[in-house]
Amino acid sequence: MDIKEIQSLIKFVAKSGASEVKLEMEDIKITIRTGDSSSTPETTIVQQIPMAQAPMAAVPAPVATEAPAQPAAPAAEDDSKYITIKSPIIGTFYRKPSPDKPSFVEVGQDINKGDVLCVIEAMKLFNDIESEVSGKVVKVLVDDSSPVEFDQPLFLVDPS
């Protein structure tokens, strides 16, 4: 598990309202605790579990969470007539089903309700993101292979 996946997990837990989440895998153990306003709002403990021959001393390693740079907001006067398709989950955004295949949709392409626009990988699962509207793709707002947040705008669609 890399640092970006850990940061995404921390953000997800913070937004969910859960007070504590523990995650144990083969070689890593993570505990995320969120508290009320009187205590520290977020505490994360990440421990590497030693291999079978190493002594069982686990050292907690603090994880610094840094807010990712937000992309500049699109021009409001031009984009107000478009429908924004947003990410329903946290994960990694992919425009193609595989590296050697063409993109699901291109700018200027007409789409119908139910068409697959992209896939988002979350926890090693690939989730098809389908269009909820028919129209023409005006803009792709996320780069291929980029991490996305819940409710982050992905596409602008002209419904006319």
N, C-alpha and C positions, 0 to 999 in steps of 0.2 A: 504494500500500500504506500503510495507516494504522498508527499506533503499536500498536493492539490486535492487529492481525494479526502485526506484528513480535514482540510479546511472546509471542503464542501459538506462533509459530515457534521462538522461543528456548526456551520450556518444552518443546516437542516434541523438539527436538534434545537438550536436557539429559537428558530421560527415555529417549531412544532409545539413548544410550551412544555415539553417533557422536563422533569427535574433531574433525571439521571439516566444515562444510557451506557451500558457496558457492551463491548464488542471484543470477542476473543477469536483469533484465528491461529493458524499453525505457529507463526513466528512473531505475532504482535498481539498486544493486549491494550485496548483503549478504553478509558473511562471518561465520560463527559458529564459534568455536573453543571446545572444552571441553578441560580439561587434567586432569592428576592432582592429588593433594592438595598437592604441593610447589609448584605454580604457581597462577596465578590460575584459579579454577574456571570462569569464563565470560568470554569476551571477545567483544564484538560491535562490528563496524565497519559503519556504514551510510554509503554515499556516494551523493549525488545526482549523476547523470551529466549534465553540462551539455548544453544544446541545441546544435545544429549550429554556430551562429554565436558561441557563447561560447567563451572560452579553455578548454583542457582541464585546468584546475586542479581537482582533486577534494579536498574537505576532509572528513576523517572526522568524523562526528558521533556522540558516544557516546549510547547509548540506556540510560536508567535503567530497570531492571526492578523493578517494585514488586509484591509479592504481593497479589493481589486479596483483598478481604475475603471470608472464607468465611461462607456462610449459617449461621445457628444450626442445630445438630443437632436433628432432630425428636425428640419425646418417645419415648424408647426403650420405655417400658412399654406404650404403645398401638400402636406400629408394628412390634413384633417378629413379629406374626402375618402381616404383609404381605410380599409379594415386591417387591423394589426393582428397577426397570428402569433400567439405567445407560447412559450415553452410550458408544458404541463408538469414537467419534472426537472430535477437537477441532473446534470450529466454532461456528456461530451457530444457535441453537435456534429453530425456528418451529413453532407449533401448527397453522397453516393452510397449505394448499397455495399460496394467494395471498391478498393482503389483502382481496379481495372475497368470499372463500369462507368457509364455516363451519370451525370447528376440526375436526381429525381425530377427537379424542375429548374428552369432557367428564367431569367428576367425576360418579360414579354410573352411568356407562355401562358396559354389559357388553361385553367384548372377547373375541375368540378368538385362538388362536395364529395368527400370520401377518398380523393386522390392522395397518395402518399407524397408528402413534401420533403421529408428528411427522416433520419433516424437519430435517436438520442440514446447513447449508451449509458446505462446506470448499473453499477455493480455487476458488470460483465453480461448484462442483458441488453439486447438491442430492441428499442421500442419504436415502431413505426408511428410517425406523427402525420395524421391525416388532416386534410383541409375540412373545415366546418362551413366553408362558403365556396361559391363558384365565382370566378372572375379571372382577372389577369394579374400575374405576379409582376409587381412594379419594382420591388427592391428586396434583396436578401440582406438582412441586417447583421448577420453573424458569419464570421469566417469559418471555413471547413476545419474540422478537428479542434474547435475551440470549446472550452468549458462554458456551460450556460447555467443560469440560475432559474429557479421556479418563477414563472410569470414574466420572463425576459422576452421582449419582442424579437421574433425570428424573421418574419416576412411581412411586407406590406402588399395588400391585394386590392386591386380596383374592382369593386363589385359590378360596375356598369358594363 
